[in-house]
Every structure is written in structure tokens, then in C-alpha cells.
Amino acid sequence: MTTVLGLLGAVTTLASAAALVRMHLQPNGHDPLHDAVSDYGLGPTAGYYRWHTALSAYAALFVAAALARTEHPVPQLLVYLLLTFACARLVIPSYPTDPDRSRPTGTGRVHILLAAAAFASIAWCAAALPGRVDWPSLHGFLVVLGWIVVATAAACALGLAAMLVRVTVPFFGALQRAFYVAMLTWLFVVSVHFV
């Protein structure tokens, strides 16, 4: 069963990445270096955004289930963090980002809170995993990858904080995409470990 969970985690992670790439290949007028990924949740690319967020949530759920089945004692913190990430990712398309960030709405504020919960929970999980599981063959790699997830999540948080006080962050989109690459890589590597 754990092998199946790992395989499902790997497949849903790859499918999430594919939806993210496909979303970016659609004509939409967005600049990937500047615009947030959530901007693609509006308009003609909204369907791809929903698929991307849902599939990354399911990947986290499969990883959480695999961890709960194989690690003794169960690393409860990691499982709760993955569940938090999954819940935030499943709900976030229902609260789209504000197209005009100079005029925030209640929906846009909820979107920011959900994004913060998702980014923070997966970053914390990625940083904490190597110290809570005994995977000697992957330990060093997971430490480095986990801190890359943390660093890119922190860079996104700082960029968002700057934008909230109306400071332009010209490469916010690039920072966010670096986080997505790191996060999806982490989910894939951890999923494959169970296969």
C-alpha cells in the first residue's frame, strides 16, 4: 500500500507540474518574471490553475498517508503540516487573487492568507522532514532541498510584504516560480522514496 501511495504522490506531483507548465503556455498576457502564479487563476487559464492546486494538494495527502504508514512513531507534525498545505491548496481557487492589488478585496485577502498557510506549512515540513525520518541515503539531499524550499518561500513572503506596502518587486514572479519548482521537486523526491 505504501508503494501505491508513493506512486500516486509522484504521479500527482508530475501532473501538477504539467498543469503549471501548460497554464504558462497559454496566451494570457501575464509576465512570468513579474506576475504571481495565482494571477493565472483568473480568466482563460483558471482551469489549469485549479488542476495545478488540486493535484499538488493530492500529492501532499499521498505523502502524508505514506509517512503515517511507514514511520514509527508517526511524525505527527509532518502529517499535520502536509494536511494544512493540502487544505489550503484545495480551497485557494475559490478565493481568487485581486487583479488590481492596489484595491484589495476580502476575497483577495483570504487568498493571501491561504497562500501564506500553504507556503509556510510545506516549507516547515520540508525543513523538518530530515530530522524526523531515518532515510540515510537521502538525508543530505533532503536537507539541502528542504532549505531551498524554505529560502524560496521566505523570498516570496518578503516580496509579497513589499508589494502590500506598494513597493514594486520586479522579479516576484520569478521568485514564486523558484518556490514552485523547489516544492514540486521536494514532493516528487519524497513520493519516489516510498516506491
C-alpha atoms as an extended CHARMM CRD file, in Angstrom:
* protein
*
       195  EXT
         1         1  MET       CA              0.0000000000        0.0000000000        0.0000000000  PROA      1               0.0000000000
         2         2  THR       CA              2.8350000000        2.4080000000        0.7820000000  PROA      2               0.0000000000
         3         3  THR       CA              4.2900000000        1.8100000000       -2.6780000000  PROA      3               0.0000000000
         4         4  VAL       CA              0.9260000000        2.7120000000       -4.2140000000  PROA      4               0.0000000000
         5         5  LEU       CA              0.7540000000        5.9010000000       -2.1180000000  PROA      5               0.0000000000
         6         6  GLY       CA              4.2650000000        6.8530000000       -3.2020000000  PROA      6               0.0000000000
         7         7  LEU       CA              3.4380000000        6.1780000000       -6.8360000000  PROA      7               0.0000000000
         8         8  LEU       CA              0.2330000000        8.2130000000       -6.5880000000  PROA      8               0.0000000000
         9         9  GLY       CA              2.1740000000       11.0330000000       -4.9280000000  PROA      9               0.0000000000
        10        10  ALA       CA              4.7630000000       11.0240000000       -7.7020000000  PROA      10              0.0000000000
        11        11  VAL       CA              2.1490000000       10.9090000000      -10.4790000000  PROA      11              0.0000000000
        12        12  THR       CA              0.0280000000       13.7040000000       -8.9990000000  PROA      12              0.0000000000
        13        13  THR       CA              3.1310000000       15.8320000000       -8.4560000000  PROA      13              0.0000000000
        14        14  LEU       CA              4.1440000000       15.3970000000      -12.0980000000  PROA      14              0.0000000000
        15        15  ALA       CA              0.5800000000       16.1140000000      -13.2180000000  PROA      15              0.0000000000
        16        16  SER       CA              0.5430000000       19.2680000000      -11.0670000000  PROA      16              0.0000000000
        17        17  ALA       CA              3.8050000000       20.3730000000      -12.6810000000  PROA      17              0.0000000000
        18        18  ALA       CA              2.3620000000       19.6300000000      -16.1310000000  PROA      18              0.0000000000
        19        19  ALA       CA             -0.7320000000       21.7490000000      -15.3840000000  PROA      19              0.0000000000
        20        20  LEU       CA              1.5490000000       24.5620000000      -14.1740000000  PROA      20              0.0000000000
        21        21  VAL       CA              3.6100000000       24.4270000000      -17.3860000000  PROA      21              0.0000000000
        22        22  ARG       CA              0.5170000000       24.1660000000      -19.5950000000  PROA      22              0.0000000000
        23        23  MET       CA             -1.0030000000       27.1650000000      -17.8150000000  PROA      23              0.0000000000
        24        24  HSD       CA              2.0840000000       29.2070000000      -18.6550000000  PROA      24              0.0000000000
        25        25  LEU       CA              1.9880000000       28.1890000000      -22.3090000000  PROA      25              0.0000000000
        26        26  GLN       CA             -1.4970000000       29.6060000000      -22.8290000000  PROA      26              0.0000000000
        27        27  PRO       CA             -1.8140000000       33.1030000000      -24.3230000000  PROA      27              0.0000000000
        28        28  ASN       CA             -2.7840000000       35.1650000000      -21.3020000000  PROA      28              0.0000000000
        29        29  GLY       CA             -0.8400000000       38.4300000000      -21.2040000000  PROA      29              0.0000000000
        30        30  HSD       CA              0.9880000000       37.5380000000      -17.9800000000  PROA      30              0.0000000000
        31        31  ASP       CA              4.7090000000       38.0270000000      -17.4430000000  PROA      31              0.0000000000
        32        32  PRO       CA              6.1890000000       35.0060000000      -15.6040000000  PROA      32              0.0000000000
        33        33  LEU       CA              9.0680000000       37.1110000000      -14.2780000000  PROA      33              0.0000000000
        34        34  HSD       CA              6.7490000000       39.6690000000      -12.7080000000  PROA      34              0.0000000000
        35        35  ASP       CA              3.2450000000       38.2450000000      -12.2360000000  PROA      35              0.0000000000
        36        36  ALA       CA              2.2250000000       35.8260000000       -9.4920000000  PROA      36              0.0000000000
        37        37  VAL       CA              1.2210000000       32.2670000000      -10.3460000000  PROA      37              0.0000000000
        38        38  SER       CA             -2.1810000000       32.9820000000       -8.7930000000  PROA      38              0.0000000000
        39        39  ASP       CA             -2.7860000000       35.6140000000      -11.4920000000  PROA      39              0.0000000000
        40        40  TYR       CA             -3.2800000000       32.6430000000      -13.8080000000  PROA      40              0.0000000000
        41        41  GLY       CA             -6.2380000000       31.6290000000      -11.6250000000  PROA      41              0.0000000000
        42        42  LEU       CA             -8.2290000000       34.3780000000      -13.3280000000  PROA      42              0.0000000000
        43        43  GLY       CA             -9.5120000000       34.2500000000      -16.8840000000  PROA      43              0.0000000000
        44        44  PRO       CA             -8.8690000000       31.5730000000      -19.5090000000  PROA      44              0.0000000000
        45        45  THR       CA             -6.1370000000       29.7850000000      -17.5410000000  PROA      45              0.0000000000
        46        46  ALA       CA             -8.2440000000       29.3730000000      -14.3730000000  PROA      46              0.0000000000
        47        47  GLY       CA             -8.9740000000       25.7160000000      -15.1400000000  PROA      47              0.0000000000
        48        48  TYR       CA             -5.2840000000       24.8400000000      -15.3280000000  PROA      48              0.0000000000
        49        49  TYR       CA             -4.7060000000       26.7280000000      -12.0780000000  PROA      49              0.0000000000
        50        50  ARG       CA             -7.4330000000       24.6950000000      -10.3560000000  PROA      50              0.0000000000
        51        51  TRP       CA             -5.9100000000       21.4490000000      -11.6470000000  PROA      51              0.0000000000
        52        52  HSD       CA             -2.4470000000       22.5130000000      -10.5350000000  PROA      52              0.0000000000
        53        53  THR       CA             -3.5520000000       23.4030000000       -6.9980000000  PROA      53              0.0000000000
        54        54  ALA       CA             -5.7420000000       20.3140000000       -6.5770000000  PROA      54              0.0000000000
        55        55  LEU       CA             -3.0780000000       17.9290000000       -7.8490000000  PROA      55              0.0000000000
        56        56  SER       CA             -0.4000000000       19.3920000000       -5.5660000000  PROA      56              0.0000000000
        57        57  ALA       CA             -2.8490000000       19.0230000000       -2.6590000000  PROA      57              0.0000000000
        58        58  TYR       CA             -3.4680000000       15.3650000000       -3.5090000000  PROA      58              0.0000000000
        59        59  ALA       CA              0.2790000000       14.7540000000       -3.7750000000  PROA      59              0.0000000000
        60        60  ALA       CA              0.7120000000       16.1270000000       -0.2520000000  PROA      60              0.0000000000
        61        61  LEU       CA             -2.1180000000       13.9060000000        1.0090000000  PROA      61              0.0000000000
        62        62  PHE       CA             -0.4960000000       10.8220000000       -0.5070000000  PROA      62              0.0000000000
        63        63  VAL       CA              2.8530000000       11.7310000000        1.0740000000  PROA      63              0.0000000000
        64        64  ALA       CA              1.1550000000       12.3130000000        4.4400000000  PROA      64              0.0000000000
        65        65  ALA       CA             -0.5510000000        8.9060000000        4.2410000000  PROA      65              0.0000000000
        66        66  ALA       CA              2.6990000000        7.1740000000        3.2530000000  PROA      66              0.0000000000
        67        67  LEU       CA              4.5650000000        8.8230000000        6.1440000000  PROA      67              0.0000000000
        68        68  ALA       CA              1.8300000000        7.7890000000        8.5770000000  PROA      68              0.0000000000
        69        69  ARG       CA              2.0210000000        4.1850000000        7.3520000000  PROA      69              0.0000000000
        70        70  THR       CA              5.7980000000        3.7320000000        7.3480000000  PROA      70              0.0000000000
        71        71  GLU       CA              7.3010000000        5.8640000000       10.0950000000  PROA      71              0.0000000000
        72        72  HSD       CA              7.0620000000        4.7420000000       13.7160000000  PROA      72              0.0000000000
        73        73  PRO       CA              6.2730000000        6.6880000000       15.6910000000  PROA      73              0.0000000000
        74        74  VAL       CA              4.1750000000        8.6120000000       13.1690000000  PROA      74              0.0000000000
        75        75  PRO       CA              5.7510000000       12.0360000000       12.5640000000  PROA      75              0.0000000000
        76        76  GLN       CA              2.5570000000       13.8510000000       13.5030000000  PROA      76              0.0000000000
        77        77  LEU       CA              3.9470000000       17.3460000000       12.8940000000  PROA      77              0.0000000000
        78        78  LEU       CA              4.8520000000       16.4340000000        9.3160000000  PROA      78              0.0000000000
        79        79  VAL       CA              1.4510000000       14.8650000000        8.6940000000  PROA      79              0.0000000000
        80        80  TYR       CA             -0.3690000000       17.9330000000       10.0790000000  PROA      80              0.0000000000
        81        81  LEU       CA              1.7740000000       20.2860000000        8.0110000000  PROA      81              0.0000000000
        82        82  LEU       CA              1.0550000000       18.3110000000        4.8510000000  PROA      82              0.0000000000
        83        83  LEU       CA             -2.6690000000       18.3010000000        5.6660000000  PROA      83              0.0000000000
        84        84  THR       CA             -2.5620000000       22.0800000000        6.1910000000  PROA      84              0.0000000000
        85        85  PHE       CA             -0.8320000000       22.5270000000        2.8310000000  PROA      85              0.0000000000
        86        86  ALA       CA             -3.3710000000       20.2690000000        1.1070000000  PROA      86              0.0000000000
        87        87  CYS       CA             -6.3800000000       22.0450000000        2.6250000000  PROA      87              0.0000000000
        88        88  ALA       CA             -5.0420000000       25.4710000000        1.6620000000  PROA      88              0.0000000000
        89        89  ARG       CA             -4.2780000000       24.3280000000       -1.8910000000  PROA      89              0.0000000000
        90        90  LEU       CA             -7.7230000000       22.7550000000       -2.3350000000  PROA      90              0.0000000000
        91        91  VAL       CA             -9.5550000000       25.8760000000       -1.1400000000  PROA      91              0.0000000000
        92        92  ILE       CA             -7.4190000000       28.6280000000       -2.7200000000  PROA      92              0.0000000000
        93        93  PRO       CA             -9.0260000000       28.5980000000       -6.2160000000  PROA      93              0.0000000000
        94        94  SER       CA            -12.3250000000       29.5260000000       -4.5540000000  PROA      94              0.0000000000
        95        95  TYR       CA            -10.7150000000       32.7600000000       -3.3420000000  PROA      95              0.0000000000
        96        96  PRO       CA             -9.0070000000       34.2550000000       -6.4020000000  PROA      96              0.0000000000
        97        97  THR       CA             -6.3300000000       36.8720000000       -6.1130000000  PROA      97              0.0000000000
        98        98  ASP       CA             -7.1060000000       40.5340000000       -6.6370000000  PROA      98              0.0000000000
        99        99  PRO       CA             -6.4240000000       41.5190000000      -10.2470000000  PROA      99              0.0000000000
       100       100  ASP       CA             -5.6870000000       45.0430000000       -9.0190000000  PROA      100             0.0000000000
       101       101  ARG       CA             -3.5350000000       44.7410000000       -5.9100000000  PROA      101             0.0000000000
       102       102  SER       CA             -3.8510000000       48.4630000000       -5.1980000000  PROA      102             0.0000000000
       103       103  ARG       CA             -7.5350000000       47.8160000000       -4.4070000000  PROA      103             0.0000000000
       104       104  PRO       CA             -7.6020000000       44.7410000000       -2.1330000000  PROA      104             0.0000000000
       105       105  THR       CA            -10.8440000000       42.8630000000       -1.5490000000  PROA      105             0.0000000000
       106       106  GLY       CA            -11.9070000000       40.4440000000        1.1800000000  PROA      106             0.0000000000
       107       107  THR       CA            -11.5750000000       37.5590000000       -1.2660000000  PROA      107             0.0000000000
       108       108  GLY       CA             -8.0680000000       38.6670000000       -2.1920000000  PROA      108             0.0000000000
       109       109  ARG       CA             -7.0780000000       38.8780000000        1.4760000000  PROA      109             0.0000000000
       110       110  VAL       CA             -8.3270000000       35.3230000000        2.0650000000  PROA      110             0.0000000000
       111       111  HSD       CA             -6.2970000000       34.2630000000       -0.9640000000  PROA      111             0.0000000000
       112       112  ILE       CA             -3.1430000000       35.7550000000        0.5840000000  PROA      112             0.0000000000
       113       113  LEU       CA             -3.8230000000       34.0060000000        3.9180000000  PROA      113             0.0000000000
       114       114  LEU       CA             -4.3420000000       30.6580000000        2.1690000000  PROA      114             0.0000000000
       115       115  ALA       CA             -1.1720000000       31.1260000000        0.1170000000  PROA      115             0.0000000000
       116       116  ALA       CA              0.7480000000       32.0070000000        3.2790000000  PROA      116             0.0000000000
       117       117  ALA       CA             -0.5820000000       28.8930000000        5.0270000000  PROA      117             0.0000000000
       118       118  ALA       CA              0.3640000000       26.6830000000        2.0740000000  PROA      118             0.0000000000
       119       119  PHE       CA              3.8310000000       28.1500000000        1.5810000000  PROA      119             0.0000000000
       120       120  ALA       CA              4.6730000000       28.1770000000        5.3010000000  PROA      120             0.0000000000
       121       121  SER       CA              3.3930000000       24.6600000000        6.0120000000  PROA      121             0.0000000000
       122       122  ILE       CA              5.2210000000       22.9920000000        3.1340000000  PROA      122             0.0000000000
       123       123  ALA       CA              8.4170000000       24.9280000000        3.8770000000  PROA      123             0.0000000000
       124       124  TRP       CA              8.3020000000       23.9240000000        7.5450000000  PROA      124             0.0000000000
       125       125  CYS       CA              7.5900000000       20.3160000000        6.5660000000  PROA      125             0.0000000000
       126       126  ALA       CA             10.4600000000       20.2460000000        4.0500000000  PROA      126             0.0000000000
       127       127  ALA       CA             12.8860000000       21.6540000000        6.6260000000  PROA      127             0.0000000000
       128       128  ALA       CA             11.7180000000       19.3370000000        9.4250000000  PROA      128             0.0000000000
       129       129  LEU       CA             11.4980000000       16.0540000000        7.4860000000  PROA      129             0.0000000000
       130       130  PRO       CA             15.2040000000       15.0810000000        7.5140000000  PROA      130             0.0000000000
       131       131  GLY       CA             15.3300000000       15.3140000000       11.3090000000  PROA      131             0.0000000000
       132       132  ARG       CA             12.1890000000       13.2400000000       11.8180000000  PROA      132             0.0000000000
       133       133  VAL       CA             12.7610000000       10.3000000000        9.4670000000  PROA      133             0.0000000000
       134       134  ASP       CA             15.6720000000        7.9160000000        9.1570000000  PROA      134             0.0000000000
       135       135  TRP       CA             16.4350000000        7.9610000000        5.4390000000  PROA      135             0.0000000000
       136       136  PRO       CA             20.2630000000        7.9060000000        5.3400000000  PROA      136             0.0000000000
       137       137  SER       CA             20.5050000000        7.6300000000        1.5480000000  PROA      137             0.0000000000
       138       138  LEU       CA             18.5060000000       10.8300000000        1.0870000000  PROA      138             0.0000000000
       139       139  HSD       CA             19.3360000000       12.7380000000        4.2650000000  PROA      139             0.0000000000
       140       140  GLY       CA             21.8640000000       15.2240000000        2.8630000000  PROA      140             0.0000000000
       141       141  PHE       CA             19.8820000000       15.8390000000       -0.3120000000  PROA      141             0.0000000000
       142       142  LEU       CA             16.6580000000       16.3950000000        1.6520000000  PROA      142             0.0000000000
       143       143  VAL       CA             18.3910000000       18.8330000000        3.9970000000  PROA      143             0.0000000000
       144       144  VAL       CA             19.5860000000       20.9320000000        1.0580000000  PROA      144             0.0000000000
       145       145  LEU       CA             16.2900000000       20.6580000000       -0.8420000000  PROA      145             0.0000000000
       146       146  GLY       CA             14.2990000000       21.4500000000        2.2990000000  PROA      146             0.0000000000
       147       147  TRP       CA             16.2470000000       24.6380000000        2.8870000000  PROA      147             0.0000000000
       148       148  ILE       CA             15.8010000000       25.6260000000       -0.7520000000  PROA      148             0.0000000000
       149       149  VAL       CA             12.0340000000       25.2970000000       -0.2440000000  PROA      149             0.0000000000
       150       150  VAL       CA             12.3250000000       27.4340000000        2.9210000000  PROA      150             0.0000000000
       151       151  ALA       CA             14.5040000000       30.0820000000        1.2370000000  PROA      151             0.0000000000
       152       152  THR       CA             12.2230000000       30.4270000000       -1.7840000000  PROA      152             0.0000000000
       153       153  ALA       CA              9.0970000000       30.5360000000        0.4160000000  PROA      153             0.0000000000
       154       154  ALA       CA             10.7190000000       33.2460000000        2.5650000000  PROA      154             0.0000000000
       155       155  ALA       CA             11.6970000000       35.2140000000       -0.5540000000  PROA      155             0.0000000000
       156       156  CYS       CA              8.0700000000       35.0500000000       -1.7350000000  PROA      156             0.0000000000
       157       157  ALA       CA              6.8470000000       36.2340000000        1.6730000000  PROA      157             0.0000000000
       158       158  LEU       CA              9.2480000000       39.1710000000        1.6450000000  PROA      158             0.0000000000
       159       159  GLY       CA              8.2470000000       40.0450000000       -1.9150000000  PROA      159             0.0000000000
       160       160  LEU       CA              4.5670000000       39.9110000000       -1.0290000000  PROA      160             0.0000000000
       161       161  ALA       CA              5.1180000000       42.0270000000        2.0940000000  PROA      161             0.0000000000
       162       162  ALA       CA              6.8870000000       44.6250000000       -0.0350000000  PROA      162             0.0000000000
       163       163  MET       CA              4.0240000000       44.6640000000       -2.5360000000  PROA      163             0.0000000000
       164       164  LEU       CA              1.4620000000       45.0930000000        0.2440000000  PROA      164             0.0000000000
       165       165  VAL       CA              3.1570000000       48.3760000000        1.1580000000  PROA      165             0.0000000000
       166       166  ARG       CA              3.1650000000       49.2620000000       -2.5460000000  PROA      166             0.0000000000
       167       167  VAL       CA              6.8440000000       48.6220000000       -3.2470000000  PROA      167             0.0000000000
       168       168  THR       CA              7.3320000000       47.0990000000       -6.6910000000  PROA      168             0.0000000000
       169       169  VAL       CA              9.1410000000       43.7650000000       -6.7440000000  PROA      169             0.0000000000
       170       170  PRO       CA             10.1570000000       43.3770000000      -10.4010000000  PROA      170             0.0000000000
       171       171  PHE       CA             11.0450000000       39.6770000000      -10.1360000000  PROA      171             0.0000000000
       172       172  PHE       CA              8.3100000000       38.4670000000       -7.7850000000  PROA      172             0.0000000000
       173       173  GLY       CA              7.0440000000       36.0390000000      -10.4080000000  PROA      173             0.0000000000
       174       174  ALA       CA             10.4890000000       34.5030000000      -10.8100000000  PROA      174             0.0000000000
       175       175  LEU       CA             10.8230000000       34.0980000000       -7.0310000000  PROA      175             0.0000000000
       176       176  GLN       CA              7.4610000000       32.4130000000       -6.8300000000  PROA      176             0.0000000000
       177       177  ARG       CA              8.2260000000       30.0560000000       -9.6890000000  PROA      177             0.0000000000
       178       178  ALA       CA             11.5070000000       29.1030000000       -7.9890000000  PROA      178             0.0000000000
       179       179  PHE       CA              9.4160000000       28.1610000000       -4.9340000000  PROA      179             0.0000000000
       180       180  TYR       CA              7.0600000000       26.0740000000       -7.0620000000  PROA      180             0.0000000000
       181       181  VAL       CA              9.9570000000       24.2050000000       -8.6760000000  PROA      181             0.0000000000
       182       182  ALA       CA             11.5240000000       23.5230000000       -5.2650000000  PROA      182             0.0000000000
       183       183  MET       CA              8.2210000000       22.4910000000       -3.6780000000  PROA      183             0.0000000000
       184       184  LEU       CA              7.2110000000       20.1720000000       -6.5110000000  PROA      184             0.0000000000
       185       185  THR       CA             10.7070000000       18.6600000000       -6.6060000000  PROA      185             0.0000000000
       186       186  TRP       CA             10.5050000000       18.0130000000       -2.8620000000  PROA      186             0.0000000000
       187       187  LEU       CA              7.0760000000       16.3590000000       -3.1630000000  PROA      187             0.0000000000
       188       188  PHE       CA              8.3210000000       14.2120000000       -6.0400000000  PROA      188             0.0000000000
       189       189  VAL       CA             11.5440000000       13.1000000000       -4.2910000000  PROA      189             0.0000000000
       190       190  VAL       CA              9.7010000000       12.2090000000       -1.0770000000  PROA      190             0.0000000000
       191       191  SER       CA              6.9820000000       10.3760000000       -3.0380000000  PROA      191             0.0000000000
       192       192  VAL       CA              9.5160000000        8.3550000000       -5.0180000000  PROA      192             0.0000000000
       193       193  HSD       CA             11.2190000000        7.3220000000       -1.7660000000  PROA      193             0.0000000000
       194       194  PHE       CA              8.1220000000        5.2300000000       -0.9510000000  PROA      194             0.0000000000
       195       195  VAL       CA              8.0200000000        3.4800000000       -4.3470000000  PROA      195             0.0000000000
